[in-house]
Amino acid sequence: MLQKGELEIKDELCIRCQRCVRICLAEIFYKEGNRILVRNEQSCIACGHCVAICPKDAIVHPAFPPSKVHGFAPSDLPEARQLMTLMKARRSNRAFSKQEIPEESLKMIMEAALAAPTARNSRDLHLVLVRNPQVLQEITRFTVETFYKVVKLLDNAFARTLLGGSLKEAYVLLAKFKEQKRRFDSGEDLILRDAKAVLFIYSSKQSRFGKEDCNLAYQNASLMAEALGVAQFYTGFVMAALARDKKERLNAILGLKDVKIHAGMALAMPALKFEKYVEREDMDYLDLR
Ligand SMILES: Cc1cc2nc3c(=O)[nH]c(=O)nc-3n(C[C@H](O)[C@H](O)[C@H](O)COP(=O)(O)O)c2cc1C
């Protein structure tokens, strides 16, 4: 939160274009006579719109010193068609190789995640990158064991008669969980598929939009992974096990406390690469004009 006087307009640089007045969500900038002034600095959400819109660098914001403000030209952006191809080419690729992921690629994937928007610019968005093979194995063990407990609970004659007919789908899933456990016990990892790394995205427990924030960050990161030629998939099984994790075992495995993990990405270099993309459903939408 900004204190009074921390946000400043350099009057000698200001050309009174009022862009800051128009752009600021918190309505901190206002025109009085021939001058642009600031008020209610405490309501600033530090989104940086004011410094990014000012054509004369006349706004002094403590969160955004000149080293954190970067100009870009439209030609620096990917063309819309290129972006569309990237989005269509991005796939979940589980054909992982044993090759190491370049350090620089991991950094860019995390930078992309953290470039995502957050509700009310809370920036309550955090990452943990797991590369330790033992910890990766613990994550898989945690997931497989969580599901196996459900299997044991439901897979008895009484539960079968009680739920059987109506829960056919659940029993197909139970068979899958049993299979995961059997193959885990014989050294196969159907959860992380021998990923070299897992990137978890989390926020504090009390974040109102933690789930949304983290999953937007995930999508940024997955597109960056695709652009860098790094294979990834969403660790949905881990997330489903996490939903049953009352004792916060996963947090303990990762050394985290009082946080909520909302998304996870398994990462490795690909053993196979997609050279085609397939069309999904035809575009269909309601157009309420
Ligand atoms: C919420 C969510 C959970 C997922 N969980 C898993 C998972 O646990 N394991 C896995 O291999 N893929 C998982 N996936 C990947 C989907 O299977 C995949 O996105 C879908 O089959 C479409 O393929 P594509 O990502 O290549 O377009 C998940 C995807 C989403 C969006």
Ligand as a Chemical Component Dictionary entry (heavy atoms), coordinates in Angstrom:
data_LIG
# 
_chem_comp.id                   LIG 
_chem_comp.type                 NON-POLYMER 
_chem_comp.pdbx_formal_charge   0 
_chem_comp.three_letter_code    LIG 
# 
loop_
_chem_comp_atom.comp_id 
_chem_comp_atom.atom_id 
_chem_comp_atom.alt_atom_id 
_chem_comp_atom.type_symbol 
_chem_comp_atom.charge 
_chem_comp_atom.model_Cartn_x 
_chem_comp_atom.model_Cartn_y 
_chem_comp_atom.model_Cartn_z 
_chem_comp_atom.pdbx_ordinal 
LIG C1  C1  C 0 -7.540 -29.843 -15.414 1  
LIG C2  C2  C 0 -6.701 -30.806 -16.222 2  
LIG C3  C3  C 0 -6.180 -31.940 -15.627 3  
LIG C4  C4  C 0 -5.369 -32.808 -16.348 4  
LIG N1  N1  N 0 -4.782 -33.863 -15.729 5  
LIG C5  C5  C 0 -3.904 -34.656 -16.402 6  
LIG C6  C6  C 0 -3.161 -35.684 -15.736 7  
LIG O1  O1  O 0 -3.265 -35.897 -14.523 8  
LIG N2  N2  N 0 -2.313 -36.453 -16.464 9  
LIG C7  C7  C 0 -2.139 -36.254 -17.806 10 
LIG O2  O2  O 0 -1.367 -36.975 -18.412 11 
LIG N3  N3  N 0 -2.817 -35.257 -18.457 12 
LIG C8  C8  C 0 -3.674 -34.458 -17.792 13 
LIG N4  N4  N 0 -4.338 -33.435 -18.436 14 
LIG C9  C9  C 0 -4.151 -33.238 -19.867 15 
LIG C10 C10 C 0 -5.404 -33.572 -20.660 16 
LIG O3  O3  O 0 -5.571 -34.962 -20.717 17 
LIG C11 C11 C 0 -5.238 -32.968 -22.047 18 
LIG O4  O4  O 0 -5.199 -31.551 -21.899 19 
LIG C12 C12 C 0 -6.347 -33.334 -22.998 20 
LIG O5  O5  O 0 -6.308 -34.708 -23.262 21 
LIG C13 C13 C 0 -6.193 -32.589 -24.323 22 
LIG O6  O6  O 0 -4.916 -32.759 -24.886 23 
LIG P1  P1  P 0 -3.919 -31.574 -25.172 24 
LIG O7  O7  O 0 -3.541 -30.929 -23.880 25 
LIG O8  O8  O 0 -2.758 -32.226 -25.850 26 
LIG O9  O9  O 0 -4.591 -30.578 -26.074 27 
LIG C14 C14 C 0 -5.127 -32.562 -17.727 28 
LIG C15 C15 C 0 -5.673 -31.413 -18.325 29 
LIG C16 C16 C 0 -6.420 -30.543 -17.594 30 
LIG C17 C17 C 0 -6.958 -29.289 -18.250 31 
# 
loop_
_chem_comp_bond.comp_id 
_chem_comp_bond.atom_id_1 
_chem_comp_bond.atom_id_2 
_chem_comp_bond.value_order 
_chem_comp_bond.pdbx_ordinal 
LIG C1  C2  SING 1  
LIG C2  C3  SING 2  
LIG C2  C16 DOUB 3  
LIG C3  C4  DOUB 4  
LIG C4  N1  SING 5  
LIG C4  C14 SING 6  
LIG N1  C5  DOUB 7  
LIG C5  C6  SING 8  
LIG C5  C8  SING 9  
LIG C6  O1  DOUB 10 
LIG C6  N2  SING 11 
LIG N2  C7  SING 12 
LIG C7  O2  DOUB 13 
LIG C7  N3  SING 14 
LIG N3  C8  DOUB 15 
LIG C8  N4  SING 16 
LIG N4  C9  SING 17 
LIG N4  C14 SING 18 
LIG C9  C10 SING 19 
LIG C10 O3  SING 20 
LIG C10 C11 SING 21 
LIG C11 O4  SING 22 
LIG C11 C12 SING 23 
LIG C12 O5  SING 24 
LIG C12 C13 SING 25 
LIG C13 O6  SING 26 
LIG O6  P1  SING 27 
LIG P1  O7  DOUB 28 
LIG P1  O8  SING 29 
LIG P1  O9  SING 30 
LIG C14 C15 DOUB 31 
LIG C15 C16 SING 32 
LIG C16 C17 SING 33 
# 
